[in-house]
Amino acid sequence: MSYTPPGQDPYAQQPDPNAQPNPYGQPQPPVQQPYEQPGLQQPYAQPWGGAPVRQNNGLALAAMIVGIIAIPSACCAFLGIAVGAAAAIMGHISMKQIAQQGQANRSQALTGIICGYVGVGLGILNAIAGAALSLNNGGFGSF
């Protein structure tokens, strides 16, 4: 009985070094020596073979965050108006940049615009309600 090194199948067929390769058969992987590291595969040209990844616009993300903050900050009327206006302006600027540069996060810019306008509207309503309550209670010009 002959000795078989560990890691090799003793019943596997050993390749014939004098055999001609079959031009119509399936290609065979190269025989690895025992304890040899397998070779590294070449990386693919594009991951998943899909479309190239588009960049995001950072101003659109900032507009969305500031727009979301504008809604609860409308409790203080003028703060809501200022923060909402800033979000809407940043959203419009980022929409223009996204259209020019072909970036990906248009929905974040649109969210910033919408939430900014909602914050401005709520701030204006809060200012009107505050002024009406102040006039009703005799806040302005009462003696």
Backbone bond lengths (Angstrom), bond angles and torsions (degrees), N, CA, C in turn:
res aa  C-N    CA-C-N  psi(-1)  N-CA   C-N-CA  omega(-1)  CA-C   N-CA-C  phi
1 M - - - 1.439 - - 1.531 107.85 -
2 S 1.362 116.87 137.12 1.454 120.25 -177.51 1.535 110.54 -96.42
3 Y 1.319 114.96 157.31 1.465 121.51 -178.66 1.526 109.70 -83.90
4 T 1.337 117.33 131.73 1.465 122.87 176.15 1.524 108.06 -111.03
5 P 1.345 118.26 124.96 1.470 120.07 179.48 1.530 110.44 -62.80
6 P 1.340 116.45 151.68 1.464 118.79 179.40 1.520 111.04 -64.18
7 G 1.344 116.67 147.15 1.455 121.78 179.52 1.510 113.50 92.15
8 Q 1.332 119.03 -6.77 1.454 121.60 178.37 1.523 109.01 -113.86
9 D 1.301 115.07 146.74 1.460 120.76 179.30 1.526 108.34 -81.31
10 P 1.335 118.15 119.25 1.477 119.06 -178.32 1.519 112.63 -68.75
11 Y 1.341 117.63 -18.44 1.460 120.39 -177.53 1.524 112.69 -99.77
12 A 1.321 116.92 0.67 1.466 120.31 -179.68 1.510 109.83 -72.13
13 Q 1.331 114.60 148.95 1.451 120.02 178.61 1.517 109.19 -76.90
14 Q 1.293 116.73 130.50 1.462 121.06 178.82 1.523 108.21 -84.15
15 P 1.351 117.37 137.91 1.466 119.17 -179.84 1.524 110.98 -67.88
16 D 1.319 113.89 143.13 1.463 120.78 178.14 1.522 108.37 -84.39
17 P 1.347 118.97 117.16 1.464 120.24 -177.38 1.523 113.19 -66.41
18 N 1.354 119.21 -19.80 1.469 122.01 -177.84 1.523 112.44 -95.25
19 A 1.323 117.77 -1.99 1.470 120.61 -175.49 1.526 110.19 -76.24
20 Q 1.342 114.89 143.65 1.461 122.04 176.33 1.535 108.09 -82.12
21 P 1.355 118.49 140.04 1.469 119.06 177.41 1.526 110.58 -68.82
22 N 1.304 116.23 143.05 1.454 122.09 179.18 1.531 108.26 -80.30
23 P 1.338 119.40 116.48 1.470 120.28 -177.74 1.522 112.62 -69.38
24 Y 1.342 118.33 -17.82 1.458 121.24 -177.70 1.523 112.75 -104.57
25 G 1.296 117.49 -4.21 1.452 120.88 -176.90 1.521 112.49 -89.42
26 Q 1.300 114.26 176.10 1.461 120.67 178.44 1.521 108.67 -74.63
27 P 1.347 117.22 136.81 1.469 118.16 179.94 1.523 110.81 -66.10
28 Q 1.312 115.48 140.15 1.452 121.84 -178.92 1.521 109.94 -97.30
29 P 1.337 117.33 141.02 1.466 118.62 177.60 1.521 110.20 -69.38
30 P 1.321 117.13 153.13 1.468 118.55 179.01 1.525 110.39 -66.06
31 V 1.314 114.67 148.01 1.461 120.45 -179.24 1.525 108.00 -75.60
32 Q 1.332 116.24 129.53 1.461 120.64 179.15 1.520 109.59 -93.95
33 Q 1.297 114.00 144.05 1.448 119.65 175.08 1.531 108.17 -75.93
34 P 1.319 118.30 153.85 1.460 119.52 179.11 1.527 110.64 -62.05
35 Y 1.315 116.69 140.29 1.464 125.82 177.57 1.528 112.33 64.90
36 E 1.321 117.30 24.42 1.457 120.25 178.41 1.522 108.69 -97.59
37 Q 1.332 116.41 140.52 1.461 120.71 178.76 1.528 108.52 -72.93
38 P 1.330 117.50 136.21 1.471 118.32 175.76 1.520 110.09 -69.14
39 G 1.309 116.66 151.02 1.465 121.44 -178.70 1.523 111.35 -70.11
40 L 1.308 115.78 153.51 1.462 120.62 179.04 1.518 109.45 -79.82
41 Q 1.325 115.57 142.15 1.459 120.14 177.75 1.522 109.60 -81.40
42 Q 1.311 115.25 151.91 1.453 120.53 176.80 1.522 109.43 -73.56
43 P 1.332 118.29 138.86 1.463 119.33 178.73 1.524 111.19 -69.24
44 Y 1.315 115.12 154.68 1.457 120.48 179.13 1.530 109.66 -75.98
45 A 1.322 115.39 156.95 1.461 119.88 -179.32 1.527 110.79 -67.41
46 Q 1.336 117.48 -44.80 1.461 121.92 178.13 1.519 107.99 -135.07
47 P 1.325 117.16 140.46 1.460 118.04 178.18 1.523 110.58 -66.74
48 W 1.296 116.86 135.58 1.462 126.03 177.65 1.511 113.47 61.49
49 G 1.309 118.23 3.29 1.452 120.21 178.07 1.519 113.07 66.66
50 G 1.331 119.16 16.63 1.457 122.38 -177.02 1.509 112.41 -93.29
51 A 1.304 113.94 -163.53 1.462 121.32 -179.42 1.528 110.12 -72.11
52 P 1.317 117.30 154.90 1.464 119.06 177.85 1.524 110.87 -64.63
53 V 1.318 115.89 150.43 1.453 122.04 -177.93 1.525 109.10 -77.62
54 R 1.347 116.31 131.30 1.460 120.33 179.63 1.523 109.35 -92.80
55 Q 1.329 116.04 150.21 1.452 121.30 179.88 1.520 110.28 -77.86
56 N 1.343 114.94 156.03 1.453 121.52 175.49 1.522 109.66 -96.78
57 N 1.319 115.43 154.08 1.453 122.17 177.52 1.519 107.50 -95.39
58 G 1.317 117.10 120.22 1.462 121.36 -178.34 1.516 112.95 -67.81
59 L 1.340 117.17 -31.76 1.456 120.34 179.05 1.527 111.09 -67.15
60 A 1.331 117.57 -31.46 1.466 120.35 177.59 1.523 110.55 -66.33
61 L 1.314 116.74 -40.30 1.465 120.11 177.03 1.521 110.48 -64.32
62 A 1.328 116.96 -42.98 1.468 120.51 178.66 1.523 110.94 -64.29
63 A 1.332 117.65 -38.90 1.462 120.64 178.32 1.519 111.07 -63.69
64 M 1.320 116.75 -39.67 1.455 119.72 178.90 1.529 111.02 -65.05
65 I 1.322 116.87 -44.68 1.469 120.63 -178.86 1.527 110.44 -64.31
66 V 1.327 117.29 -46.09 1.466 120.69 -179.54 1.523 109.99 -66.84
67 G 1.319 117.91 -36.00 1.467 120.68 177.75 1.514 112.45 -65.24
68 I 1.314 116.60 -39.36 1.467 119.74 177.28 1.525 110.00 -66.75
69 I 1.319 117.56 -37.89 1.472 121.58 178.28 1.528 110.52 -68.61
70 A 1.338 117.89 -28.74 1.465 121.42 -177.02 1.526 112.14 -64.79
71 I 1.325 117.82 -31.37 1.470 119.86 -176.23 1.528 111.83 -66.22
72 P 1.341 119.96 -53.27 1.471 116.86 178.03 1.527 113.24 -72.15
73 S 1.332 117.81 -23.12 1.463 118.90 179.39 1.528 111.65 -75.60
74 A 1.338 118.23 -5.36 1.459 121.32 176.78 1.519 111.48 -71.35
75 C 1.345 117.32 -6.24 1.463 119.99 173.66 1.522 109.89 -61.24
76 C 1.309 116.67 -36.16 1.469 121.50 170.04 1.517 105.02 -95.32
77 A 1.295 117.17 109.44 1.465 122.82 -166.24 1.520 113.44 -51.65
78 F 1.320 117.18 -53.15 1.462 118.93 -173.77 1.519 111.81 -74.81
79 L 1.330 117.57 -27.88 1.463 120.37 175.59 1.524 110.21 -67.37
80 G 1.330 116.69 -42.69 1.463 120.68 177.89 1.512 112.51 -62.04
81 I 1.334 115.61 -39.12 1.471 119.76 179.02 1.526 110.30 -66.46
82 A 1.334 117.16 -44.66 1.465 120.94 -177.74 1.532 111.68 -66.86
83 V 1.330 116.83 -46.14 1.470 120.25 -178.42 1.530 110.22 -68.61
84 G 1.325 116.77 -40.26 1.463 120.18 178.36 1.517 112.44 -63.99
85 A 1.330 115.98 -40.71 1.471 119.44 178.43 1.527 110.54 -64.92
86 A 1.328 116.39 -40.02 1.473 119.68 178.47 1.527 110.73 -63.02
87 A 1.330 116.93 -41.44 1.471 120.46 179.57 1.524 110.97 -65.50
88 A 1.322 117.38 -42.06 1.464 120.23 -179.68 1.527 111.09 -65.54
89 I 1.321 116.52 -41.29 1.472 119.92 179.25 1.527 110.37 -65.15
90 M 1.340 116.68 -45.57 1.478 119.10 178.69 1.525 110.91 -62.65
91 G 1.332 116.97 -37.48 1.462 120.42 178.54 1.507 112.50 -64.11
92 H 1.341 117.21 -42.49 1.469 120.13 178.67 1.532 111.39 -66.48
93 I 1.320 117.28 -40.44 1.468 120.15 178.39 1.530 110.39 -64.11
94 S 1.331 116.28 -43.18 1.471 118.64 -178.77 1.524 111.63 -69.55
95 M 1.339 118.16 -31.67 1.472 119.72 176.11 1.536 110.44 -63.35
96 K 1.321 116.01 -38.91 1.464 119.77 178.19 1.530 110.50 -66.38
97 Q 1.336 116.83 -42.39 1.470 120.31 178.71 1.521 111.05 -64.46
98 I 1.325 116.88 -40.78 1.471 120.83 -179.31 1.529 109.91 -63.75
99 A 1.323 117.25 -40.84 1.470 120.48 179.35 1.530 111.47 -66.45
100 Q 1.321 117.05 -37.81 1.463 120.08 -178.33 1.524 112.37 -74.67
101 Q 1.350 116.93 -39.49 1.458 120.67 -172.34 1.525 113.37 -100.68
102 G 1.325 118.09 -3.39 1.457 121.31 178.59 1.516 113.45 67.28
103 Q 1.319 117.03 39.95 1.467 120.30 -178.95 1.525 110.56 -85.15
104 A 1.341 116.12 175.65 1.454 119.90 -164.75 1.519 116.38 -98.95
105 N 1.300 121.30 -30.10 1.466 120.59 -166.40 1.523 113.23 -97.57
106 R 1.313 115.72 59.73 1.452 121.75 177.47 1.518 111.16 -65.69
107 S 1.315 117.93 -34.45 1.461 121.15 -178.27 1.529 111.77 -65.56
108 Q 1.321 118.17 -32.48 1.459 120.03 177.16 1.524 110.54 -68.14
109 A 1.314 117.38 -39.54 1.465 120.52 177.50 1.521 110.51 -64.96
110 L 1.324 116.16 -41.81 1.460 120.23 178.78 1.525 111.25 -64.66
111 T 1.318 117.27 -38.33 1.466 121.52 176.35 1.521 110.28 -63.19
112 G 1.325 117.96 -40.98 1.455 121.40 177.22 1.518 112.32 -62.65
113 I 1.335 116.71 -40.54 1.464 120.80 179.04 1.531 110.51 -64.91
114 I 1.318 116.35 -48.74 1.471 120.55 -177.36 1.529 110.80 -64.21
115 C 1.330 116.93 -48.77 1.471 119.48 -179.73 1.525 111.17 -65.46
116 G 1.318 117.63 -33.26 1.461 120.47 176.93 1.515 111.68 -64.09
117 Y 1.337 117.01 -45.42 1.462 120.00 178.17 1.526 111.73 -66.18
118 V 1.334 117.41 -36.49 1.471 120.28 176.59 1.528 109.62 -64.09
119 G 1.342 117.26 -42.69 1.465 120.69 177.55 1.512 112.40 -62.07
120 V 1.342 117.18 -40.72 1.469 120.80 177.47 1.530 109.75 -64.50
121 G 1.320 116.60 -45.00 1.467 120.18 -180.00 1.523 112.36 -62.46
122 L 1.330 116.75 -44.17 1.464 119.91 178.34 1.522 111.24 -66.08
123 G 1.321 116.95 -36.85 1.465 120.17 177.00 1.514 112.10 -64.25
124 I 1.335 116.98 -40.75 1.469 120.98 178.02 1.526 110.07 -65.84
125 L 1.345 116.39 -44.28 1.472 119.40 177.71 1.524 111.09 -61.48
126 N 1.320 117.06 -39.38 1.461 120.62 178.99 1.525 110.50 -66.69
127 A 1.319 117.57 -39.17 1.467 120.40 177.81 1.521 111.04 -65.63
128 I 1.339 116.98 -40.88 1.470 120.39 178.42 1.525 110.31 -65.65
129 A 1.350 115.90 -44.28 1.466 119.35 179.12 1.526 111.14 -64.33
130 G 1.309 117.78 -39.66 1.460 120.74 178.54 1.515 111.68 -65.28
131 A 1.334 117.05 -40.10 1.462 120.43 178.69 1.523 110.76 -68.21
132 A 1.339 116.88 -38.37 1.465 119.94 179.42 1.520 111.05 -66.94
133 L 1.301 117.33 -41.22 1.466 119.82 178.33 1.521 111.21 -68.30
134 S 1.316 116.51 -34.47 1.455 120.05 179.36 1.522 110.66 -69.10
135 L 1.330 116.87 -39.03 1.469 120.34 177.92 1.523 110.64 -69.86
136 N 1.327 115.53 -35.87 1.462 120.23 -178.40 1.529 110.90 -67.15
137 N 1.290 116.79 -33.27 1.471 120.95 -179.08 1.519 112.12 -90.45
138 G 1.290 117.50 5.64 1.442 120.97 178.74 1.511 113.16 78.07
139 G 1.305 117.41 34.42 1.448 121.09 -177.88 1.508 113.35 -73.77
140 F 1.334 117.80 -39.36 1.473 120.67 -177.55 1.517 109.93 -102.35
141 G 1.258 117.74 127.65 1.459 123.68 171.23 1.511 115.77 67.68
142 S 1.289 119.42 18.50 1.463 119.39 178.38 1.522 109.64 -93.39
143 F 1.285 115.88 144.28 1.465 120.86 -178.29 1.482 110.40 -111.33
